[in-house]
Amino acid sequence: MMAYAYGIWLGAARNPEDTALLLAYGLWHMADGRRPMLIHIDEFARTLVAEENASPHTVRNYLSDLRQLRAFLLEHRLALADGGDEVSVERVDHLALRAFLTHLLQRNRKSSVGRKLSAVKVFFRFLLRRERISRDPTADMATPKKEQQLPVHLTVDDMFRLLDAPPKDTPAGLRDRALLEVTYSCGVRVSELIGLDWSDVDGSLELVRVRGKGGKERLVPIGKTALAALGAYRERLPELCPRRLRDEHAVFLNRRGTRLTTRSVARLLDHYVVRSGIATKASPHALRHSFATHLLNAGADLRAIQELLGHASLSTTQKYTHVNLDQLMTVYDKAHPRA
């Protein structure tokens, strides 16, 4: 039972049916072809955390996608083990997976389907490496082409109105003002923002150490306005939550003294978007997009923006070159001798 403990805590504990099934099957030492799919998913989840250093958010998404695949195969009686009450990973073939893909495409955007298929591919590659299966049924499956979507961003004027929306006379308002300023000043992901510690902020050098995807660290500049907002918030932090309750390391805390969550940051932003009166519906990621777009429009080098954002590939950063077509056309008309 100890072999299951971590996986049950991490993934299946969120799903009572999965937990019951894992506990019911005393099958860890069975031949791989006879193990229930849930046990392989459990092993995969533990490997993601222990060996791949995957974030809790990534693990949660992978588990959700794989549980969805398992539910589909069970419902449609595909790739079942002897007895017909569980999926056999050895019997999953490309036809079963194509049926699942067709099912997803009828109900989801291509970008969502691509992410789910990516999780399935990583899972079956893992099983092949561990010799749990003899062939990879995803080997010849192509990921659906994503729709080309321009990133949502705020204008500079709207961004300034949003940054000025939190109140300056309350501890929570000062925290929210610092949170927005740091996000826009550093261009961090919301997961990176809520993971910041005070030791990551170097006010004298005006740098912040950010832990990104896969545990990769990078240093990003932070502006004087954001540093001042952090200082004002820190002075009033004892009023937000008593020292005996709070995490002394974490920067952005709630009233219970624990780190803010991604959902709480999204709710705060929704509130200040309404309060500021801007028309654009902005997510936390829209502030990151705004950071990149404003830098690019001001003449920043694309590779420098790539480093600041922590993108592994320049192609990910290049989407920002398509954002402000009007400005590009204006520059072209003014600069090109044959325009």
C-alpha positions as CSV (number, residue, x, y, z in Angstrom):
1,M,0.0,0.0,0.0
2,M,2.9,2.4,0.5
3,A,3.5,2.3,-3.2
4,Y,0.2,4.0,-3.7
5,A,0.4,6.6,-0.9
6,Y,2.0,9.5,-2.7
7,G,0.0,9.1,-5.9
8,I,-3.3,8.8,-3.9
9,W,-2.5,12.0,-2.0
10,L,-1.4,13.9,-5.1
11,G,-4.1,13.0,-7.6
12,A,-6.7,10.4,-6.7
13,A,-7.5,11.9,-3.4
14,R,-9.2,14.6,-5.4
15,N,-11.4,11.9,-6.9
16,P,-13.0,9.5,-4.4
17,E,-13.8,6.9,-7.1
18,D,-10.2,6.7,-8.1
19,T,-9.1,6.3,-4.5
20,A,-11.6,3.5,-3.9
21,L,-10.4,1.7,-7.1
22,L,-6.8,2.0,-6.2
23,L,-7.4,0.6,-2.7
24,A,-9.6,-2.2,-4.0
25,Y,-7.0,-3.4,-6.5
26,G,-4.1,-5.1,-4.6
27,L,-2.4,-5.5,-8.0
28,W,0.9,-3.6,-7.8
29,H,3.0,-6.7,-8.3
30,M,0.8,-8.1,-11.1
31,A,2.1,-8.5,-14.6
32,D,2.2,-5.1,-16.3
33,G,-0.4,-6.0,-18.9
34,R,-2.9,-6.8,-16.2
35,R,-2.4,-3.8,-14.0
36,P,-5.3,-1.3,-14.0
37,M,-4.7,1.9,-15.9
38,L,-5.1,3.9,-12.6
39,I,-2.0,2.3,-11.2
40,H,0.0,3.3,-14.2
41,I,-1.3,6.8,-13.9
42,D,-0.4,6.8,-10.2
43,E,3.2,5.7,-11.1
44,F,3.4,8.3,-13.8
45,A,2.3,11.1,-11.4
46,R,4.9,10.1,-8.8
47,T,7.6,10.1,-11.5
48,L,6.6,13.6,-12.8
49,V,7.1,15.0,-9.3
50,A,10.2,13.0,-8.2
51,E,12.2,12.9,-11.5
52,E,10.8,15.6,-13.8
53,N,10.3,18.3,-11.1
54,A,6.9,19.1,-12.6
55,S,4.8,21.8,-11.0
56,P,1.6,20.8,-9.0
57,H,-0.4,22.6,-11.7
58,T,1.2,20.5,-14.5
59,V,0.7,17.3,-12.6
60,R,-3.0,18.2,-11.8
61,N,-3.7,18.9,-15.5
62,Y,-2.0,15.7,-16.7
63,L,-4.0,13.6,-14.1
64,S,-7.2,15.3,-15.2
65,D,-6.5,14.6,-18.9
66,L,-5.6,10.9,-18.3
67,R,-8.6,10.3,-16.1
68,Q,-10.7,11.8,-18.9
69,L,-9.1,9.3,-21.4
70,R,-9.8,6.4,-19.0
71,A,-13.4,7.4,-18.5
72,F,-13.9,7.6,-22.3
73,L,-12.4,4.2,-22.9
74,L,-14.5,2.6,-20.2
75,E,-17.7,4.3,-21.4
76,H,-17.1,3.2,-25.0
77,R,-15.8,-0.3,-24.0
78,L,-12.5,0.2,-25.7
79,A,-9.1,-1.4,-24.8
80,L,-10.6,-3.2,-21.8
81,A,-8.7,-5.8,-19.7
82,D,-10.1,-9.3,-19.2
83,G,-13.2,-8.9,-17.1
84,G,-14.1,-5.7,-18.8
85,D,-14.1,-3.5,-15.6
86,E,-10.8,-1.7,-16.3
87,V,-8.6,-0.3,-19.1
88,S,-5.5,-2.3,-20.2
89,V,-2.8,0.2,-21.3
90,E,-1.3,-2.6,-23.5
91,R,-4.6,-2.9,-25.4
92,V,-4.9,0.8,-26.1
93,D,-4.2,1.3,-29.8
94,H,-4.2,4.3,-32.3
95,L,-7.8,3.6,-33.2
96,A,-9.0,4.0,-29.6
97,L,-7.0,7.1,-29.3
98,R,-8.3,8.6,-32.5
99,A,-11.8,8.0,-31.3
100,F,-10.9,9.9,-28.1
101,L,-9.4,12.7,-30.2
102,T,-12.5,13.0,-32.4
103,H,-14.6,13.1,-29.2
104,L,-12.5,15.9,-27.9
105,L,-12.5,17.9,-31.1
106,Q,-16.3,17.9,-31.1
107,R,-16.4,19.6,-27.6
108,N,-13.2,21.6,-27.2
109,R,-11.0,24.2,-28.9
110,K,-8.0,22.8,-30.8
111,S,-5.6,24.4,-28.2
112,S,-7.3,22.4,-25.4
113,V,-7.3,19.2,-27.4
114,G,-3.6,19.7,-28.2
115,R,-2.8,20.0,-24.5
116,K,-4.8,16.9,-23.7
117,L,-3.2,14.9,-26.5
118,S,0.3,16.1,-25.3
119,A,-0.5,14.6,-21.8
120,V,-1.6,11.3,-23.4
121,K,1.6,11.2,-25.5
122,V,3.9,11.9,-22.5
123,F,2.1,9.2,-20.6
124,F,2.5,6.5,-23.2
125,R,6.1,7.4,-23.9
126,F,6.7,7.0,-20.1
127,L,5.0,3.5,-20.2
128,L,7.2,2.5,-23.2
129,R,10.4,3.6,-21.5
130,R,9.4,1.7,-18.4
131,E,8.5,-1.4,-20.6
132,R,5.0,-1.3,-19.4
133,I,3.8,-1.5,-23.0
134,S,5.4,-3.0,-26.1
135,R,4.6,-0.2,-28.5
136,D,3.5,3.5,-28.3
137,P,0.0,4.0,-29.8
138,T,0.6,7.7,-30.0
139,A,3.7,7.5,-32.2
140,D,2.0,8.5,-35.4
141,M,-0.6,10.9,-34.0
142,A,-0.3,14.5,-35.1
143,T,-1.3,17.3,-32.7
144,P,-4.2,19.4,-34.1
145,K,-3.1,22.7,-35.5
146,K,-3.8,25.5,-33.1
147,E,-6.0,28.4,-34.1
148,Q,-3.8,31.6,-34.4
149,Q,-4.9,33.8,-31.5
150,L,-3.3,37.1,-30.8
151,P,-2.6,37.6,-27.1
152,V,-4.9,39.9,-25.2
153,H,-3.2,43.0,-23.8
154,L,-4.0,46.3,-22.4
155,T,-3.1,49.7,-23.8
156,V,-0.6,51.7,-21.8
157,D,-3.4,54.1,-20.6
158,D,-5.6,51.2,-19.5
159,M,-2.6,49.6,-17.8
160,F,-2.0,52.7,-15.8
161,R,-5.6,53.0,-14.8
162,L,-5.6,49.4,-13.6
163,L,-2.4,49.9,-11.6
164,D,-4.0,52.9,-9.9
165,A,-7.2,51.1,-9.0
166,P,-6.3,49.4,-5.6
167,P,-6.8,51.7,-2.6
168,K,-3.7,53.2,-1.0
169,D,-5.0,53.4,2.5
170,T,-5.6,49.7,3.4
171,P,-3.1,46.9,3.9
172,A,-5.0,44.7,1.4
173,G,-5.1,47.5,-1.1
174,L,-1.3,48.1,-0.8
175,R,-0.8,44.4,-1.3
176,D,-2.9,44.4,-4.4
177,R,-1.2,47.5,-5.7
178,A,2.2,45.8,-5.2
179,L,1.0,42.6,-6.8
180,L,-0.1,44.4,-10.0
181,E,3.0,46.6,-10.1
182,V,5.3,43.6,-9.8
183,T,3.4,41.5,-12.4
184,Y,3.6,44.4,-14.9
185,S,7.1,45.5,-14.0
186,C,8.6,42.0,-14.3
187,G,6.3,40.2,-16.7
188,V,6.0,37.2,-14.5
189,R,3.5,34.3,-14.8
190,V,1.0,34.2,-12.0
191,S,2.5,31.0,-10.7
192,E,5.9,32.7,-10.5
193,L,4.3,35.7,-8.8
194,I,2.7,33.8,-6.0
195,G,5.9,31.8,-5.5
196,L,8.0,34.8,-4.8
197,D,9.9,35.1,-1.5
198,W,11.2,38.3,0.0
199,S,14.7,36.9,-0.4
200,D,14.1,36.8,-4.2
201,V,13.8,40.6,-4.3
202,D,17.1,42.6,-4.4
203,G,16.1,46.2,-4.1
204,S,19.7,47.5,-4.3
205,L,20.3,45.8,-7.6
206,E,16.7,46.2,-8.8
207,L,16.5,42.5,-9.7
208,V,14.1,39.7,-8.9
209,R,14.9,36.0,-8.9
210,V,12.0,34.1,-10.6
211,R,11.5,30.4,-10.5
212,G,9.8,29.4,-13.8
213,K,8.6,26.3,-15.5
214,G,10.6,23.2,-14.7
215,G,12.3,24.8,-11.8
216,K,14.3,27.1,-14.1
217,E,15.5,30.3,-12.5
218,R,16.0,33.7,-14.2
219,L,16.8,37.2,-13.0
220,V,14.5,40.0,-14.2
221,P,14.7,43.7,-13.6
222,I,12.1,45.4,-11.4
223,G,11.2,49.0,-11.6
224,K,11.5,51.6,-8.9
225,T,7.7,52.1,-8.8
226,A,7.2,48.4,-8.2
227,L,9.9,48.4,-5.4
228,A,8.2,51.3,-3.8
229,A,4.9,49.5,-3.9
230,L,6.4,46.5,-2.3
231,G,8.0,48.6,0.4
232,A,4.7,50.3,1.3
233,Y,2.9,46.9,1.4
234,R,5.6,45.4,3.6
235,E,5.3,48.2,6.2
236,R,1.5,47.5,6.6
237,L,1.8,43.7,6.3
238,P,1.4,43.1,10.1
239,E,-2.0,44.7,9.8
240,L,-3.0,42.3,7.1
241,C,-2.1,39.2,9.1
242,P,-0.2,38.8,12.5
243,R,3.4,37.5,12.4
244,R,2.5,34.4,14.3
245,L,0.2,33.3,11.5
246,R,2.1,34.2,8.4
247,D,4.7,32.6,6.2
248,E,7.7,34.8,6.8
249,H,9.2,34.0,3.4
250,A,6.3,34.5,1.1
251,V,5.7,38.0,-0.4
252,F,2.0,37.9,-1.3
253,L,-0.2,36.6,1.5
254,N,-3.8,36.4,2.3
255,R,-5.4,37.3,5.7
256,R,-4.7,33.8,7.0
257,G,-1.0,34.3,6.5
258,T,-0.6,31.8,3.6
259,R,0.4,32.5,0.0
260,L,-2.2,33.8,-2.4
261,T,-3.4,31.2,-5.0
262,T,-3.7,31.7,-8.8
263,R,-7.5,31.8,-8.4
264,S,-7.4,34.5,-5.7
265,V,-5.1,36.6,-7.9
266,A,-7.5,36.2,-10.8
267,R,-10.5,37.2,-8.6
268,L,-8.5,40.3,-7.4
269,L,-7.7,41.3,-11.0
270,D,-11.4,40.9,-12.1
271,H,-12.4,43.2,-9.2
272,Y,-9.9,45.9,-10.2
273,V,-10.7,45.7,-13.9
274,V,-14.3,46.6,-13.0
275,R,-13.2,49.2,-10.6
276,S,-10.8,50.9,-13.1
277,G,-13.5,51.1,-15.7
278,I,-11.4,49.6,-18.6
279,A,-13.3,47.8,-21.3
280,T,-10.8,44.9,-21.9
281,K,-11.4,41.7,-19.9
282,A,-8.0,41.1,-18.5
283,S,-6.6,37.9,-17.0
284,P,-3.3,37.7,-15.0
285,H,-1.7,36.5,-18.2
286,A,-2.9,39.6,-20.0
287,L,-0.6,41.7,-17.8
288,R,2.3,39.5,-18.9
289,H,1.2,40.0,-22.5
290,S,1.0,43.8,-21.9
291,F,4.5,43.8,-20.5
292,A,5.9,42.1,-23.6
293,T,3.8,44.1,-26.1
294,H,4.7,47.5,-24.5
295,L,8.4,46.6,-24.5
296,L,8.3,45.5,-28.1
297,N,6.4,48.7,-29.2
298,A,9.0,50.8,-27.4
299,G,11.8,49.1,-29.5
300,A,13.0,46.3,-27.2
301,D,14.9,43.4,-28.9
302,L,12.8,40.3,-29.3
303,R,15.5,38.1,-27.8
304,A,15.8,40.3,-24.8
305,I,12.0,39.9,-24.3
306,Q,12.4,36.2,-24.7
307,E,14.9,36.1,-21.8
308,L,12.7,38.3,-19.6
309,L,9.6,36.2,-20.2
310,G,11.6,32.9,-19.6
311,H,10.5,31.4,-23.0
312,A,12.5,28.4,-24.0
313,S,11.9,29.1,-27.7
314,L,12.0,32.4,-29.6
315,S,8.9,31.2,-31.6
316,T,6.8,31.5,-28.5
317,T,7.9,35.2,-28.1
318,Q,7.3,35.9,-31.8
319,K,3.6,36.0,-31.4
320,Y,4.0,39.5,-29.9
321,T,5.3,40.7,-33.3
322,H,1.8,40.3,-34.7
323,V,0.0,42.2,-32.0
324,N,0.2,45.8,-33.1
325,L,-0.2,45.6,-36.9
326,D,-1.4,49.2,-37.1
327,Q,1.9,50.5,-35.6
328,L,3.9,48.3,-37.9
329,M,2.1,49.6,-40.9
330,T,2.7,53.2,-39.7
331,V,6.4,52.5,-39.3
332,Y,6.5,50.9,-42.8
333,D,4.7,53.7,-44.5
334,K,7.1,56.3,-42.9
335,A,10.3,54.3,-43.4
336,H,10.1,52.3,-46.6
337,P,11.1,54.3,-49.8
338,R,8.6,52.6,-52.0
339,A,5.7,52.5,-49.5
